């Protein structure tokens, strides 16, 4: 009996490793759901009651040694190139990004934005072409939300931005690239978090280079439905920041699910994706009034 069990486990490991190697730009987080699918006698619904692979806080390494941009289809690559061209063109008239060259934008922003996808798909256990709703909080020049909308045309993406001229730019880019899955909302997270149109309506809320984790949690978690994800794109070592934010995340109805180091293609070093799960409804008093979260973090 032990011999048959060993053979079954070995076969499952081989099948799983082969499936990972064949995929050019995916997270190397080991999916237990995928593994047990090939385990003799195992039933996935016995092991998994939710969409998530883990109920515990874990540090997970993500490899992106192959360019995520090159893994996209030709239409998506053309859309991203149009976006980068338009970004640099408008950047001459208004401050959208500190980067001035197309190659630098591709390395520093596009690849970093695309590198967020594998951890999201792994934690949310997304299947190919599955539709989800995502909001990019403080979208700015559209990073990462616009890039994710191009890479995942089945997703419904909302770009939340408070500055009007940036919203005008985003509207222009959407028109130039021909995207039909993007909605642009001018407003503050503190206000949208109390608006019934947006409060707890999104599967995923994401923010990149906006604020520290305690502040981001108050901006984003009220927008996420119960069972959804709050994703923060951070620098190379955010562990202390994440630890300081654990209580705030808990107060807002969430828990820290995963910290995923991502190998950046740019010379700016390793990036980290922090993923939180929305466990229960956010108390009605959050988010607090505009400006308070950043001045007095939870």
Secondary structure as GFF3:
##gff-version 3
##sequence-region A 1 298
A	DSSP	alpha_helix	2	21	.	.	.	ID=ss1
A	DSSP	alpha_helix	32	37	.	.	.	ID=ss2
A	DSSP	alpha_helix	44	47	.	.	.	ID=ss3
A	DSSP	beta_strand	58	62	.	.	.	ID=ss4
A	DSSP	three_ten_helix	69	71	.	.	.	ID=ss5
A	DSSP	alpha_helix	74	91	.	.	.	ID=ss6
A	DSSP	alpha_helix	102	105	.	.	.	ID=ss7
A	DSSP	pi_helix	106	110	.	.	.	ID=ss8
A	DSSP	alpha_helix	111	114	.	.	.	ID=ss9
A	DSSP	alpha_helix	116	124	.	.	.	ID=ss10
A	DSSP	beta_strand	133	137	.	.	.	ID=ss11
A	DSSP	alpha_helix	145	151	.	.	.	ID=ss12
A	DSSP	beta_strand	156	161	.	.	.	ID=ss13
A	DSSP	alpha_helix	164	177	.	.	.	ID=ss14
A	DSSP	beta_strand	182	186	.	.	.	ID=ss15
A	DSSP	alpha_helix	189	192	.	.	.	ID=ss16
A	DSSP	beta_strand	202	208	.	.	.	ID=ss17
A	DSSP	alpha_helix	213	220	.	.	.	ID=ss18
A	DSSP	three_ten_helix	221	223	.	.	.	ID=ss19
A	DSSP	beta_strand	224	234	.	.	.	ID=ss20
A	DSSP	alpha_helix	239	251	.	.	.	ID=ss21
A	DSSP	beta_strand	254	262	.	.	.	ID=ss22
A	DSSP	beta_strand	271	278	.	.	.	ID=ss23
A	DSSP	alpha_helix	292	295	.	.	.	ID=ss24
###
